[in-house]
Amino acid sequence: MKTTIYYFTGTGNSLKIAKNLSEKLEECELVPIAKVWEDFHLASSSEKVGFIFPLYYAGLPKIVYDFLSKIELAKSNYFFAVITNAGDINNTPLQQIETILNTKSKTLSAGFFILMPNNYIIGYDIHSEARQKEFFEEANKKIDNIHKTIEKNENNLGNDFFEKRRIKSEKFNKSFRDSVYESDKSFYAKDSCTSCGICVNVCPVNNIVLVEDIPQWQHKCQQCLACINFCPEKCIQFGDKTLKTQRYHHPEITVKDLINQKN
């Protein structure tokens, strides 16, 4: 029984979870959403389908929302979602997935949240290395339980899980999705930029180009923050919000991994 996991990642947390989980599941294929979301015909033929991605503004990242709305899932019957976050947990993203699946006459069988180190450095500073290690250890334990649930085709959401809607969170997330493309207006590169091009390469939606060797954002941003967190010179900033914050990406996820997400 083949499983396909579709993932989206900005700084590697969700990719690491996807990799670890896929290694435990038999006949599991990892597919980056950034690579396929704009395909003309997007469909899955797997019996089981999973979605792994980070929590954005209390709900789905825009790219994940658009991908889920587009993909054809007629041949799939068991669906699960794993959402990485730094502590702001609510059921809205699972309810959003359920709503989209319902339009395809499908339903979400299982949903999970995994705490991972903060990468949203335009709002908060990163966790200490000691705390990051604790996150990773707890995540590994949780993956073992997630694997068992998926392997047994279990439903962990309950019959009344989707009855109570979080309207405020949904509106908050929709407002984010409607405006996220323009959010890159606050990004800029300081004079210390070496024109290495890493920001161009790690951007999952090819939103950055070098103009006269200076990064320029093209207003189709997903706000994944890969560009700012992977910049080796720490010269990319988001207004004045990141002048004092540190940078984070998962220590086991490389620039090459991010490039492979879209190529």
Buried (B, 14 or more C-beta within 10 A) or exposed (E): EBBBBBBBBBBBBBBBBBBBBBEBBEEBEBBBBBBBBEEEEBEBEBBBBBBBBBBBBBBBBBBBBBBBEBBEBEEBBBBBBBBBBBEEBBBBBBBBBBBBBEEBEBBBBBBBBBBBBBBBBBEEEBBEEEEBEEBBEEBEEBBEEBBEBBBEBEBBBEEEBBEEEBEEBBEBBBEBBEEBBEBBEBBBBEEEBEEBEBBBBBBBBEBBBBEEEEBBBEEBBBBBBBBBBBBEEBBBBBEEEBEEBEBBBBEEBBBEBBBEBBE
